[in-house]
């Protein structure tokens, strides 16, 4: 969620969960949309984890993210 409210968090990204509601995340990549998009782009370019997930392109050329914890025995995916 991108915060549009006036104040110190304006322009900051927050996590939104169905039960917990909106949560301010402390990681620096959440400080703004450009920082998050830069982190996503870097992860996609390098196949390195982002927040515990790695980008994976399936057989139909669709991008999705897989948990590194679930892929502990598997090598990191090759770049698409």
Steps between C-alpha positions, in 0.01 A plus 500: 500500500636841405431753776333815366413646839666826602786452744833328543395177324368667184640316198610202710394143425332289765400135519128432522378174651138387530521443877779731617401791277756755380851452638797733462797294385844609617708378204647786297358368171151588629590866548364588155358348184818576298716319760273196494488489118880528492530206741253297289691580180833405658356171625361422156829587328717297740258222611595585856239481778286799585348481845540121500358440151666446165357591159410199286371490143284198423461305176240748376735795560305625804689657787429391856692497827601187692606488861869429548402299810297264282783473247779423747606187309456652155752726327404859434310532172677615186418841366226506241 
